[in-house]
Amino acid sequence: MGRLDNKVALITGAARGQGRSHAIRMAEEGADIVAVDICAPVGTAPYELATPDDLAQTAKLVEDLDRRILTRQADVRDLAGLQSVVADAVSEFGHIDILSANAGIASYGQCWELTEQQWQDMLDINLTGVWKTCKAVIPHMIEQGRGSIVLTSSVAGLTAYANLGHYTSAKHGVVGLMRNLSVELAPHNIRVNSVHPTTVNTDMINNPAIYQLFFPGSPDLTKEQAAEGFIHLNGLRIPWVEPVDISNAVVYLASDEARYVTGTTQVVDAGGLAAYRIPHA
């Protein structure tokens, strides 16, 4: 018996990375999946985003687990598009029990040097897009009288990181949104929590743009060479965690094991937030 049997999970940013991992882990635990992704470029993201082929691969991986999946290309900045996805999901499955608002982008620069478009894209996707996703799903959850919402923030939602002022601002905003929703939705038996990953082994961090932050002037670094820079962000001597490490936290928060857990910040940081962590040699 799975921990999420008979549940339906809607996941944004599901075509690859953490979102795909969440879809697979939830399917492994018995959930059917609604997988949403923009599958298109965002101009200020300095790396390639997911494609329709990536979303199709997520669908195949879920179907290989004998679970049902509905895929939709949608932009979290488009409320009407998200509401259409929710309507399709309810028509297909009858209910939505879990929301994983996971979609997000990264870009880099000192606060005063960011362009207006960098700032706006970041806030529109990583904060307002989370709110719009919740706004699309919550009325259905209120009607059915239950639900678990997990918002993807970051360790940057709990502390500051240089060259990530717009990202840090958005991810701090996600924490405020989570806390407010947890209070407002508690009378409806809907739980709301956030997850806070450290660096995760996905395309969002493994790309030349972020490598330049650690090793300026070295444009041809390999992933293995860049890993030496990432190690210093964590307490444990690892450069990053794997997507499944975050998925395991999401599954817990979505499951009945966490039936009385709401309004919390679930940290998966490899010790990176410890104020007096021991520096790596």
C-alpha positions in Angstrom: 0.0 0.0 0.0 1.4 3.4 -1.0 1.5 6.5 1.2 -0.5 8.5 -1.4 -3.0 5.9 -2.6 -6.1 7.3 -4.2 -4.7 10.8 -4.2 -4.2 13.1 -7.2 -1.2 15.5 -7.2 -0.9 18.6 -9.4 2.7 19.6 -9.9 4.1 22.6 -11.7 7.5 22.6 -13.3 7.0 18.9 -13.8 8.8 18.3 -17.1 12.2 17.7 -15.5 14.4 18.4 -12.4 12.7 18.5 -9.0 9.2 18.5 -10.6 9.7 15.3 -12.5 11.2 13.7 -9.4 8.2 14.8 -7.4 5.9 13.2 -10.0 7.8 9.9 -10.0 8.0 9.7 -6.2 4.3 10.5 -5.7 3.4 8.0 -8.4 5.6 5.4 -6.6 3.5 6.1 -3.5 0.2 5.5 -5.4 -0.8 9.0 -6.6 -2.1 10.0 -10.0 -0.4 13.0 -11.5 -1.3 16.3 -13.2 2.0 17.5 -14.7 2.2 21.2 -15.7 5.2 23.0 -17.3 5.7 26.0 -19.5 8.0 24.0 -21.8 9.3 27.2 -23.4 12.2 29.6 -22.9 12.1 32.5 -20.4 14.3 35.3 -21.8 16.1 36.2 -18.6 16.9 32.6 -17.5 20.5 32.0 -18.6 20.0 28.3 -19.3 17.7 26.2 -21.4 14.3 25.4 -19.8 12.3 22.2 -20.3 10.8 21.2 -23.6 7.6 19.3 -24.6 9.8 16.2 -25.1 10.8 16.5 -21.4 7.2 16.7 -20.3 6.4 13.6 -22.5 9.3 11.8 -20.8 7.8 12.6 -17.4 4.5 11.2 -18.5 6.2 8.0 -19.7 8.0 7.5 -16.4 4.8 7.9 -14.4 2.9 5.6 -16.8 5.6 3.0 -16.4 4.7 2.9 -12.7 1.1 2.1 -13.7 -0.3 5.4 -12.6 -2.4 7.8 -14.6 -1.0 11.2 -15.7 -2.5 14.3 -17.3 0.0 16.7 -18.9 -0.5 20.3 -19.8 1.7 23.1 -21.1 0.9 26.1 -19.0 2.6 29.2 -17.7 2.3 29.9 -14.0 2.0 33.6 -14.9 -1.3 32.8 -16.7 -4.1 32.5 -14.1 -6.7 31.6 -16.7 -4.5 28.9 -18.1 -3.9 27.4 -14.7 -7.7 27.5 -14.0 -8.2 25.6 -17.2 -5.7 22.9 -16.1 -7.5 22.5 -12.8 -10.9 22.1 -14.5 -9.3 19.5 -16.8 -7.8 17.7 -13.9 -11.1 17.6 -11.9 -12.9 16.4 -15.0 -10.3 13.7 -15.5 -9.7 12.5 -12.0 -12.6 13.9 -9.9 -10.4 15.6 -7.3 -7.1 17.2 -6.6 -5.6 16.3 -3.2 -2.1 17.6 -3.4 -0.6 20.7 -4.9 3.2 21.0 -5.4 3.9 24.5 -6.6 7.4 23.8 -7.7 7.9 25.9 -11.0 10.7 28.4 -10.8 13.7 30.0 -12.6 17.0 31.3 -11.5 19.2 34.1 -12.8 22.1 36.0 -11.3 23.5 39.4 -10.6 24.0 42.0 -7.8 20.8 43.7 -6.8 21.6 47.1 -8.2 22.8 45.6 -11.5 19.8 43.5 -12.3 17.7 44.6 -15.2 14.1 45.4 -14.7 13.2 42.4 -16.8 15.3 40.1 -14.6 13.6 41.3 -11.5 10.1 41.2 -13.0 10.4 37.7 -14.5 11.8 36.4 -11.2 8.9 37.8 -9.1 6.3 37.0 -11.7 7.3 33.3 -11.9 8.8 32.4 -8.5 6.3 34.3 -6.3 3.3 35.6 -8.2 3.2 32.3 -10.1 3.1 30.4 -6.9 0.2 32.6 -5.7 -1.7 32.1 -9.0 -1.2 28.4 -8.9 -2.6 28.3 -5.4 -5.5 30.6 -6.4 -6.4 28.2 -9.2 -6.4 25.1 -7.0 -7.7 26.3 -3.6 -11.4 26.8 -4.5 -11.6 23.1 -5.5 -9.8 22.0 -2.3 -12.2 24.1 -0.2 -15.1 22.6 -1.9 -13.9 19.0 -1.2 -12.9 19.9 2.4 -9.3 18.7 2.3 -5.9 19.1 0.7 -2.2 19.5 1.2 -0.2 22.3 -0.5 3.6 22.3 -0.7 5.3 25.4 -1.9 8.9 25.2 -3.2 11.0 27.9 -1.6 14.7 27.5 -1.0 17.4 28.0 1.6 17.4 31.5 0.0 13.9 31.9 1.4 15.4 31.8 4.9 18.7 33.6 4.5 20.5 35.9 2.0 22.8 34.9 -0.9 24.9 37.3 -2.9 24.1 37.7 -6.6 20.6 36.3 -5.9 18.7 39.3 -4.5 15.7 38.9 -6.7 15.6 35.2 -6.2 16.0 35.6 -2.4 13.2 38.2 -2.3 10.8 35.9 -4.2 11.6 32.9 -2.1 11.2 34.8 1.1 7.9 35.9 -0.3 6.9 32.3 -0.8 7.4 31.7 3.0 5.1 34.6 3.8 2.5 33.3 1.4 2.8 29.8 2.9 2.3 31.1 6.4 -0.7 33.2 5.6 -2.4 30.4 3.6 -1.8 28.0 6.4 -3.8 30.2 8.7 -6.5 31.0 6.3 -7.0 27.4 5.0 -6.8 25.6 8.4 -10.6 25.9 8.9 -11.0 24.1 5.6 -8.8 21.2 6.6 -6.1 22.2 4.0 -2.5 22.1 5.1 0.2 24.4 3.7 3.9 24.0 4.1 7.1 24.9 2.2 10.3 23.0 1.3 13.7 24.7 1.4 16.3 22.9 -0.7 20.0 23.7 -0.7 21.7 23.3 -4.1 20.0 20.5 -6.0 21.6 18.5 -8.9 19.4 19.9 -11.7 19.9 22.1 -14.8 19.0 25.2 -12.7 22.4 25.1 -11.0 24.4 23.0 -13.3 25.0 25.5 -16.1 27.8 27.8 -17.2 26.1 31.0 -15.9 26.2 29.9 -12.3 29.6 28.3 -12.6 30.9 31.8 -13.4 29.8 33.0 -10.0 32.3 30.6 -8.4 35.0 30.7 -10.9 34.9 34.0 -12.9 36.8 33.9 -16.1 36.6 30.1 -16.5 33.9 29.6 -19.0 34.7 26.0 -19.8 34.4 24.3 -16.4 33.1 20.8 -16.2 30.4 19.8 -13.8 33.0 18.0 -11.7 35.2 21.0 -11.5 32.3 23.3 -10.5 31.3 20.9 -7.8 34.3 22.1 -5.8 32.6 25.6 -5.6 29.2 24.2 -4.5 30.7 22.2 -1.6 31.3 25.4 0.3 27.6 26.2 0.4 26.8 23.1 2.5 27.8 21.8 5.9 28.1 18.3 4.8 30.9 17.8 2.3 28.7 17.5 -0.8 28.1 19.9 -3.7 24.4 19.2 -3.9 21.6 17.0 -3.0 19.6 14.9 -5.5 16.1 15.8 -6.6 14.7 12.7 -4.9 15.9 14.1 -1.5 13.5 17.0 -2.0 10.8 14.7 -3.3 11.0 12.6 -0.2 10.2 15.7 1.9 7.4 16.7 -0.4 5.9 13.1 -0.2 6.0 13.3 3.6 4.3 16.7 3.7 1.6 15.5 1.2 0.9 12.3 3.1 -1.3 11.5 6.1 1.9 11.0 8.1 2.0 14.8 8.2 -1.8 15.2 8.8 -1.3 17.8 11.5 1.7 19.5 10.1 0.9 22.9 8.6 2.6 26.3 8.4 6.2 24.8 8.6 9.4 25.4 6.7 10.8 21.9 5.8 14.6 22.4 5.3 16.7 20.0 3.3 20.0 22.0 3.4 22.9 19.5 4.0 23.7 21.7 7.0 24.2 24.8 4.9 22.1 27.1 7.1 24.1 26.4 10.2 25.5 29.8 11.3 28.8 28.3 12.6 29.3 25.4 10.2 32.9 24.3 9.8 34.4 25.6 6.6 35.7 23.0 4.1 39.3 23.0 3.3 
